[in-house]
């Protein structure tokens, strides 16, 4: 039985919580380190990860996040989100994880293509100048899907 080696990873990032953003960034970076092409498509609230004014203020989702192991009511208390975010950032610093803006630069420099979703950009009334300089462009979903037309391509929705 023949197996096809993964040649390209396409990530769709739809939520800009710290845990989702770092998951996509770490996996895309890992792909590049293994010689696999990687691209990230930022759509809907995932666009906050590439908005200059918002990318360094992303937070941990404390409400409705079963991995937090706290009741939803407690997660919604004032200050819980800020506390969880501070704790996670502290742990990531111990592991030498770069902040979001630095990580985006690292990804771009390593060859990861970064794409904004045209529909979401239009829906949120964003302009290109609102987004990071390292962005490779703004695509329709059809344009992004056409990038999957390569044998050995895998797509992940985060």
One Martini backbone bead per residue (centre of mass of N, CA, C, O) as a GRO file, in nm:
protein
  158
    1UNK     BB    1   0.094   0.038   0.025
    2UNK     BB    2   0.054   0.364  -0.056
    3UNK     BB    3   0.189   0.676   0.052
    4UNK     BB    4   0.133   1.015   0.110
    5UNK     BB    5   0.306   1.281   0.148
    6UNK     BB    6   0.321   1.562   0.313
    7UNK     BB    7   0.336   1.892   0.141
    8UNK     BB    8   0.070   2.046   0.260
    9UNK     BB    9  -0.053   2.308   0.479
   10UNK     BB   10  -0.387   2.410   0.571
   11UNK     BB   11  -0.505   2.687   0.757
   12UNK     BB   12  -0.802   2.765   0.947
   13UNK     BB   13  -0.866   3.075   1.116
   14UNK     BB   14  -1.161   3.170   1.329
   15UNK     BB   15  -1.003   3.216   1.611
   16UNK     BB   16  -0.846   3.464   1.848
   17UNK     BB   17  -0.735   3.281   2.050
   18UNK     BB   18  -0.457   3.188   2.191
   19UNK     BB   19  -0.491   2.877   2.154
   20UNK     BB   20  -0.550   2.891   1.844
   21UNK     BB   21  -0.315   3.055   1.737
   22UNK     BB   22  -0.083   2.877   1.848
   23UNK     BB   23  -0.166   2.621   1.710
   24UNK     BB   24  -0.130   2.721   1.419
   25UNK     BB   25   0.163   2.829   1.445
   26UNK     BB   26   0.303   2.570   1.539
   27UNK     BB   27   0.214   2.391   1.300
   28UNK     BB   28   0.332   2.566   1.074
   29UNK     BB   29   0.621   2.567   1.179
   30UNK     BB   30   0.656   2.258   1.184
   31UNK     BB   31   0.622   2.219   0.885
   32UNK     BB   32   0.865   2.386   0.793
   33UNK     BB   33   1.076   2.215   0.956
   34UNK     BB   34   0.981   1.957   0.758
   35UNK     BB   35   0.934   2.080   0.455
   36UNK     BB   36   0.645   2.200   0.469
   37UNK     BB   37   0.403   2.356   0.344
   38UNK     BB   38   0.243   2.675   0.456
   39UNK     BB   39  -0.094   2.798   0.538
   40UNK     BB   40  -0.292   3.090   0.642
   41UNK     BB   41  -0.645   3.142   0.706
   42UNK     BB   42  -0.809   3.437   0.793
   43UNK     BB   43  -1.123   3.426   0.966
   44UNK     BB   44  -1.311   3.621   1.101
   45UNK     BB   45  -1.188   3.628   1.422
   46UNK     BB   46  -0.899   3.553   1.313
   47UNK     BB   47  -0.821   3.847   1.218
   48UNK     BB   48  -0.709   3.951   1.493
   49UNK     BB   49  -0.416   3.817   1.446
   50UNK     BB   50  -0.369   4.058   1.195
   51UNK     BB   51  -0.432   4.303   1.372
   52UNK     BB   52  -0.251   4.552   1.487
   53UNK     BB   53  -0.453   4.643   1.735
   54UNK     BB   54  -0.505   4.318   1.846
   55UNK     BB   55  -0.274   4.088   1.853
   56UNK     BB   56  -0.163   4.171   2.163
   57UNK     BB   57  -0.485   4.117   2.295
   58UNK     BB   58  -0.520   3.831   2.332
   59UNK     BB   59  -0.728   3.560   2.461
   60UNK     BB   60  -0.865   3.351   2.678
   61UNK     BB   61  -1.111   3.112   2.686
   62UNK     BB   62  -1.343   3.071   2.967
   63UNK     BB   63  -1.604   3.033   2.809
   64UNK     BB   64  -1.681   2.718   2.698
   65UNK     BB   65  -1.407   2.574   2.812
   66UNK     BB   66  -1.333   2.254   2.901
   67UNK     BB   67  -1.014   2.289   2.956
   68UNK     BB   68  -1.047   2.472   3.220
   69UNK     BB   69  -1.210   2.333   3.458
   70UNK     BB   70  -1.458   2.537   3.474
   71UNK     BB   71  -1.722   2.690   3.533
   72UNK     BB   72  -1.890   2.903   3.337
   73UNK     BB   73  -1.956   3.108   3.558
   74UNK     BB   74  -1.660   3.160   3.640
   75UNK     BB   75  -1.551   3.245   3.355
   76UNK     BB   76  -1.747   3.517   3.366
   77UNK     BB   77  -1.594   3.657   3.559
   78UNK     BB   78  -1.438   3.917   3.653
   79UNK     BB   79  -1.094   3.859   3.543
   80UNK     BB   80  -1.058   3.564   3.435
   81UNK     BB   81  -0.945   3.613   3.153
   82UNK     BB   82  -0.697   3.778   3.243
   83UNK     BB   83  -0.575   3.562   3.426
   84UNK     BB   84  -0.549   3.332   3.219
   85UNK     BB   85  -0.374   3.493   3.022
   86UNK     BB   86  -0.138   3.554   3.211
   87UNK     BB   87  -0.067   3.259   3.275
   88UNK     BB   88  -0.014   3.164   2.985
   89UNK     BB   89   0.206   3.370   2.910
   90UNK     BB   90   0.402   3.280   3.131
   91UNK     BB   91   0.437   2.986   3.029
   92UNK     BB   92   0.535   3.064   2.741
   93UNK     BB   93   0.790   3.216   2.831
   94UNK     BB   94   0.930   2.965   2.957
   95UNK     BB   95   0.929   2.838   2.645
   96UNK     BB   96   1.000   3.071   2.439
   97UNK     BB   97   0.751   3.212   2.330
   98UNK     BB   98   0.642   3.413   2.107
   99UNK     BB   99   0.485   3.666   2.027
  100UNK     BB  100   0.264   3.723   1.787
  101UNK     BB  101   0.423   3.929   1.614
  102UNK     BB  102   0.684   3.758   1.602
  103UNK     BB  103   0.561   3.496   1.491
  104UNK     BB  104   0.470   3.615   1.221
  105UNK     BB  105   0.757   3.682   1.123
  106UNK     BB  106   0.866   3.394   1.135
  107UNK     BB  107   0.666   3.266   0.942
  108UNK     BB  108   0.724   3.443   0.697
  109UNK     BB  109   1.035   3.387   0.684
  110UNK     BB  110   0.976   3.061   0.644
  111UNK     BB  111   0.713   3.065   0.420
  112UNK     BB  112   0.454   3.138   0.534
  113UNK     BB  113   0.136   3.186   0.433
  114UNK     BB  114  -0.070   3.489   0.460
  115UNK     BB  115  -0.432   3.508   0.482
  116UNK     BB  116  -0.709   3.689   0.399
  117UNK     BB  117  -1.055   3.723   0.418
  118UNK     BB  118  -1.264   3.889   0.221
  119UNK     BB  119  -1.536   3.864   0.359
  120UNK     BB  120  -1.437   3.948   0.648
  121UNK     BB  121  -1.308   4.215   0.575
  122UNK     BB  122  -1.572   4.339   0.471
  123UNK     BB  123  -1.757   4.286   0.717
  124UNK     BB  124  -1.537   4.455   0.914
  125UNK     BB  125  -1.420   4.704   0.762
  126UNK     BB  126  -1.140   4.649   0.639
  127UNK     BB  127  -0.804   4.731   0.580
  128UNK     BB  128  -0.489   4.673   0.486
  129UNK     BB  129  -0.369   4.878   0.707
  130UNK     BB  130  -0.488   4.696   0.953
  131UNK     BB  131  -0.275   4.499   0.860
  132UNK     BB  132  -0.017   4.324   0.825
  133UNK     BB  133   0.268   4.329   0.627
  134UNK     BB  134   0.305   4.000   0.601
  135UNK     BB  135   0.080   3.984   0.420
  136UNK     BB  136  -0.001   3.813   0.112
  137UNK     BB  137  -0.323   3.856   0.128
  138UNK     BB  138  -0.653   3.865  -0.025
  139UNK     BB  139  -0.902   3.607  -0.019
  140UNK     BB  140  -1.096   3.391  -0.138
  141UNK     BB  141  -1.207   3.082  -0.083
  142UNK     BB  142  -1.152   2.982  -0.369
  143UNK     BB  143  -0.855   3.062  -0.373
  144UNK     BB  144  -0.775   2.886  -0.134
  145UNK     BB  145  -0.869   2.610  -0.245
  146UNK     BB  146  -0.669   2.612  -0.490
  147UNK     BB  147  -0.420   2.547  -0.292
  148UNK     BB  148  -0.525   2.231  -0.259
  149UNK     BB  149  -0.431   2.143  -0.566
  150UNK     BB  150  -0.232   1.921  -0.411
  151UNK     BB  151  -0.060   1.666  -0.362
  152UNK     BB  152  -0.050   1.631  -0.009
  153UNK     BB  153  -0.291   1.789   0.107
  154UNK     BB  154  -0.381   1.959   0.409
  155UNK     BB  155  -0.673   2.047   0.616
  156UNK     BB  156  -0.729   2.290   0.886
  157UNK     BB  157  -0.965   2.366   1.139
  158UNK     BB  158  -0.950   2.634   1.409
   0.00000   0.00000   0.00000
